[in-house]
Amino acid sequence: MSKSDTTKELVGVIGAGSFGTAISNLIAYNTNVLLFSRQPELVERINQSHHHLGVDLSKRIRATNDLQELGERCRLIFPIVPSGSFRQMMKNLSVYLRPYHILIHGTKGLDLTGVEEDRLGEQVLLRKHVHTMSEVIRQESVVVRVGCLSGPNLSAEIMEGQPTATVIGSKFSEVIKNGRRVLDSPQFHVFGSYEILGAEIAGALKNSVAIGSGILGGLGLGKNIQAMLITRGLMEMVNLGKAMGTNSRAFIGTAGIGDLVATATSTKSRNYTFGTRLAQGESMEHIRATMPELAEGVRTIRIMRQLAKHFKLHVPITEMLYAVVFEGFDVQRAIKYLMNYPYAVDVDFL
């Protein structure tokens, strides 16, 4: 590392999975990165080899398993961990956070509080039980300036150096400005949006639709029915998002349709891959045990279904996905049901 590099800002990234690794390499284009992993062996391997998940890492990236070091040395932090463990991570990190910190998360999922996740289908799920990651950050720490990264962000394509863009959603211009400053590069463009809730909800809900699209792909079906599923799935996303407190505008841009199309059409998407394997006869338990990273959409399907019940929304795609994924419902019967569902109009959410 050159002398000029030692004077550069140090930005923290929490989570050495595929997306955390991809974001670390992007940030390293502009400044130094402290990458947190809970695994001491992985930390040592990254620091010795500068290689992880099949890609070379910038020499500006250093790994650590010390949250205190990360909190004390990094003013700008990108937490990117699975939604199911995000709250506990924030509890562990919060003792090292101060009001001057800025956190921009990259987790596309939802947090559940006050309900037993293993018994989710048997319990009433209210809006107060469901939180976005920015809400979790504010609940568990003194940090106020919070943002989120929303897609389309397929990690594999980012790590290959392919051009793409992202959206940073935040109520604070300073958060968007700082995120753009460390992420912008010739291969990666950053848009800003003040509609953080919409960006987060769109980013979480699209994973469920991607599983459905993967099921169609696994059956060898064509683009016509895939396009129908994506567009009708978008309508369910919008209606549920509006019930949770956001507006339809957030779902029409890069963080909505852009992320949905990328995730629901690419074999490099974990959620699409999960659906493909399910359609080809593998059990949910086997797929989850053998996938290197969690497909967030599996968990989100259950949350969407229960929330829709609470809000009294018609969500036939979500209902069929739940039946196929969790109840072993025949996929061909599910498709037949959706093809004959009495949709009244094409677009009714604008």
C-alpha positions in Angstrom: 0.0 0.0 0.0 1.4 3.4 -1.0 1.9 6.3 1.3 -1.0 8.1 -0.2 -3.2 5.1 0.5 -2.4 5.2 4.2 -3.9 8.7 4.4 -7.2 7.7 2.7 -10.5 7.3 4.5 -11.1 3.8 6.0 -14.6 2.5 5.2 -16.1 -0.5 7.0 -18.0 -3.4 5.4 -19.7 -6.0 7.7 -20.2 -9.3 6.0 -17.7 -11.2 3.7 -20.4 -12.9 1.7 -20.7 -12.4 -2.1 -22.3 -9.0 -1.9 -20.2 -7.7 1.0 -17.1 -8.8 -1.0 -18.3 -7.2 -4.2 -19.0 -3.9 -2.4 -15.6 -4.0 -0.7 -13.9 -4.3 -4.1 -16.0 -1.4 -5.4 -15.2 0.9 -2.5 -11.5 0.0 -2.7 -11.5 1.6 -6.2 -11.8 4.9 -4.2 -10.4 4.3 -0.7 -9.4 1.8 1.9 -11.7 -0.9 3.3 -11.9 -2.7 6.6 -13.9 -5.9 5.9 -15.5 -7.7 8.9 -16.0 -11.4 9.2 -16.8 -13.5 12.3 -14.5 -16.3 11.1 -10.9 -15.8 12.2 -9.7 -18.4 9.6 -11.3 -16.5 6.8 -9.9 -13.2 8.0 -6.4 -14.6 8.0 -6.9 -16.2 4.6 -8.1 -12.9 3.0 -5.3 -10.9 4.5 -2.7 -13.4 3.3 -4.0 -14.2 -0.2 -6.1 -11.2 -1.1 -8.4 -13.7 -2.8 -11.9 -14.7 -1.8 -14.9 -16.3 -3.4 -13.0 -16.9 -6.6 -12.0 -13.2 -7.1 -8.9 -11.2 -6.4 -9.3 -8.5 -3.8 -7.8 -5.1 -3.8 -4.7 -4.6 -1.7 -6.7 -1.7 -0.1 -9.0 -4.3 1.6 -8.0 -5.6 5.0 -10.1 -8.1 6.9 -10.8 -8.1 10.6 -13.0 -10.0 13.1 -12.9 -7.1 15.6 -16.1 -5.1 15.6 -14.6 -2.6 18.1 -11.8 -1.8 15.6 -14.3 -1.3 12.8 -16.6 1.0 14.9 -13.7 3.1 16.2 -11.8 3.5 12.9 -14.7 3.7 10.4 -17.2 6.6 10.3 -18.9 5.2 7.2 -20.0 1.5 7.5 -21.9 -0.8 5.1 -23.6 -3.7 7.0 -24.4 -6.5 4.6 -25.5 -9.6 6.5 -28.6 -11.9 6.2 -31.8 -10.3 7.5 -32.4 -13.1 10.1 -29.1 -12.2 11.9 -29.1 -8.5 11.2 -30.6 -7.4 14.6 -28.1 -9.4 16.6 -25.3 -8.0 14.5 -26.5 -4.5 15.3 -26.7 -5.3 19.0 -23.1 -6.4 19.0 -22.0 -3.4 16.9 -24.1 -0.7 18.7 -21.8 -0.4 21.7 -19.1 0.9 19.3 -21.3 3.3 17.4 -21.7 7.1 18.0 -24.1 9.7 16.5 -21.4 10.7 14.0 -21.5 7.3 12.3 -23.2 6.8 8.9 -24.6 3.3 8.1 -25.7 2.2 4.6 -26.9 -1.4 4.7 -27.1 -3.8 1.8 -29.4 -6.4 3.2 -32.5 -7.2 1.1 -34.8 -8.8 3.6 -37.1 -8.1 6.6 -36.7 -8.4 10.3 -39.3 -10.1 12.5 -39.8 -9.1 16.2 -42.3 -10.3 18.7 -43.3 -13.5 16.8 -41.9 -17.0 16.7 -40.5 -17.5 13.2 -40.8 -21.3 13.3 -44.6 -20.8 13.9 -45.1 -17.9 11.5 -47.9 -19.5 9.6 -49.9 -20.0 12.8 -49.6 -16.4 14.1 -51.1 -13.1 13.3 -48.4 -10.9 11.7 -48.9 -7.1 12.1 -46.8 -4.2 10.7 -45.4 -3.6 14.1 -43.8 -7.1 14.0 -42.0 -6.4 10.6 -39.1 -4.0 10.3 -36.8 -3.0 7.5 -33.0 -3.0 8.2 -32.9 0.8 8.5 -35.6 0.6 11.2 -33.5 -2.0 13.0 -30.4 0.2 12.9 -32.3 3.1 14.5 -33.9 0.8 17.1 -30.7 -0.8 18.2 -28.2 2.1 18.0 -27.7 5.9 18.4 -27.1 6.2 14.6 -29.6 8.5 12.8 -28.0 9.0 9.4 -29.0 5.7 7.8 -29.3 4.5 4.2 -29.8 1.4 2.1 -28.3 0.0 -1.0 -30.9 -1.3 -3.5 -30.3 -3.0 -6.8 -30.0 -4.2 -9.4 -26.9 -5.7 -7.7 -26.1 -9.2 -8.8 -22.9 -9.9 -6.9 -21.4 -12.2 -9.5 -21.6 -9.6 -12.2 -20.2 -6.9 -10.0 -17.2 -9.1 -9.1 -16.7 -9.8 -12.8 -16.4 -6.0 -13.3 -19.5 -5.7 -15.4 -21.1 -2.3 -15.5 -24.2 -1.7 -13.3 -25.9 0.8 -11.1 -27.4 1.0 -7.6 -29.7 3.2 -5.6 -28.9 4.6 -2.2 -32.1 5.4 -0.4 -32.0 7.8 2.5 -33.8 10.7 4.0 -30.5 12.5 4.4 -28.6 14.1 1.4 -25.4 13.6 3.4 -25.8 9.8 3.4 -26.5 9.7 -0.3 -23.5 12.0 -1.0 -21.1 9.9 1.1 -22.3 6.6 -0.4 -21.9 8.0 -3.9 -18.4 9.3 -3.0 -17.0 5.9 -2.1 -18.9 3.8 -4.5 -19.0 5.7 -7.8 -16.7 4.4 -10.5 -16.6 4.0 -14.3 -18.3 0.6 -13.9 -20.7 1.4 -11.1 -23.2 4.4 -11.1 -25.0 5.4 -7.9 -28.5 7.0 -8.0 -30.0 8.6 -5.0 -33.5 8.4 -3.6 -35.2 9.9 -0.5 -37.8 7.1 -0.5 -35.8 4.7 1.7 -38.8 2.7 2.9 -39.9 2.0 -0.7 -36.4 1.0 -1.7 -36.1 -1.4 1.2 -39.5 -3.0 0.7 -39.0 -3.4 -3.0 -35.6 -4.9 -2.5 -37.0 -7.4 0.0 -40.2 -8.4 -1.8 -38.7 -9.0 -5.2 -36.8 -12.0 -3.9 -40.0 -13.9 -3.6 -41.0 -13.2 -7.2 -37.6 -14.3 -8.3 -38.1 -17.7 -6.7 -41.3 -18.0 -8.7 -39.5 -17.0 -11.9 -36.8 -19.6 -11.2 -39.5 -22.3 -10.8 -40.8 -21.5 -14.3 -37.2 -21.6 -15.6 -36.6 -24.9 -14.0 -39.7 -26.3 -15.7 -38.3 -25.1 -19.1 -41.1 -22.7 -19.7 -40.7 -19.6 -21.9 -40.5 -15.9 -21.5 -44.2 -15.2 -22.0 -45.3 -16.8 -18.7 -42.2 -15.5 -17.0 -43.1 -11.9 -18.0 -46.6 -12.4 -16.7 -45.3 -13.7 -13.4 -42.9 -10.7 -13.0 -45.5 -8.1 -13.9 -48.3 -9.6 -11.7 -45.7 -10.2 -8.9 -44.8 -6.5 -9.2 -48.4 -5.6 -8.6 -48.5 -7.6 -5.4 -45.2 -6.0 -4.3 -46.6 -2.5 -4.9 -49.9 -3.2 -3.0 -48.1 -4.7 0.0 -45.6 -1.9 0.0 -48.4 0.7 0.0 -50.1 -1.1 2.9 -46.8 -0.9 4.8 -46.5 2.8 4.3 -44.7 3.6 1.1 -45.9 4.7 -2.4 -45.9 3.0 -5.8 -43.2 5.4 -7.2 -40.4 3.6 -5.5 -41.3 0.3 -7.3 -41.1 1.8 -10.8 -37.4 2.8 -10.8 -34.1 1.2 -10.5 -34.7 -0.1 -7.0 -38.0 -1.6 -8.0 -38.4 -2.9 -11.6 -34.7 -2.7 -12.2 -33.8 -5.0 -9.3 -36.8 -7.2 -9.9 -35.9 -7.9 -13.6 -32.3 -8.6 -12.7 -33.0 -11.0 -9.9 -36.0 -12.7 -11.5 -34.2 -13.5 -14.8 -30.6 -14.3 -14.0 -29.2 -17.7 -13.2 -26.6 -15.8 -11.1 -29.4 -14.8 -8.7 -29.6 -17.0 -5.5 -33.4 -16.7 -5.4 -33.9 -17.6 -9.1 -31.5 -20.6 -8.6 -33.4 -21.8 -5.6 -36.7 -21.8 -7.6 -35.0 -23.6 -10.5 -33.7 -26.4 -8.3 -37.0 -26.7 -6.5 -38.8 -27.2 -9.8 -36.3 -29.9 -10.8 -37.3 -32.0 -7.8 -34.9 -31.1 -5.0 -36.3 -30.6 -1.6 -36.3 -27.2 0.1 -34.2 -28.6 3.0 -31.6 -30.0 0.6 -31.3 -26.8 -1.5 -30.9 -24.7 1.6 -28.3 -27.0 3.0 -26.2 -27.0 -0.2 -26.5 -23.4 -1.3 -23.4 -21.4 -0.2 -25.6 -18.4 0.8 -29.2 -18.0 1.9 -31.9 -17.3 -0.6 -33.7 -14.4 1.3 -36.9 -14.9 -0.7 -37.7 -18.2 1.0 -38.2 -16.4 4.3 -39.8 -13.4 2.7 -42.6 -15.5 1.1 -43.8 -16.5 4.5 -43.7 -12.9 5.8 -45.5 -11.5 2.7 -48.2 -14.1 3.0 -48.9 -13.3 6.6 -48.8 -9.6 6.1 -51.2 -9.8 3.2 -53.6 -11.7 5.4 -53.4 -8.9 8.0 -54.0 -6.2 5.3 -56.7 -8.3 3.6 -54.9 -8.1 0.2 -55.4 -10.5 -2.7 -51.9 -12.0 -3.4 -52.5 -15.1 -5.5 -48.8 -15.4 -6.6 -47.6 -15.2 -3.0 -50.2 -17.8 -1.9 -49.2 -20.2 -4.7 -45.5 -19.7 -3.9 -46.1 -20.5 -0.3 -48.1 -23.6 -1.2 -45.3 -24.8 -3.6 -42.3 -24.0 -1.4 -43.7 -24.9 2.1 -46.6 -27.3 1.5 -45.3 -29.3 -1.5 -48.2 -28.2 -3.8 -47.9 -29.4 -7.3 -46.3 -26.7 -9.5 -48.4 -27.5 -12.6 -51.6 -27.1 -10.6 -50.2 -23.8 -9.2 -49.6 -22.5 -12.7 -53.0 -23.5 -13.9 -54.6 -21.7 -10.9 -52.7 -18.5 -11.7 -53.5 -18.7 -15.4 -57.2 -18.8 -14.5 -57.2 -16.3 -11.7 -59.7 -13.6 -12.4 -57.5 -10.6 -12.7 -59.8 -7.6 -13.3 -57.4 -5.1 -14.8 -53.8 -5.0 -15.9 -52.4 -2.0 -14.0 -54.3 -0.5 -11.0 -51.6 0.9 -8.7 -50.5 4.1 -10.4 
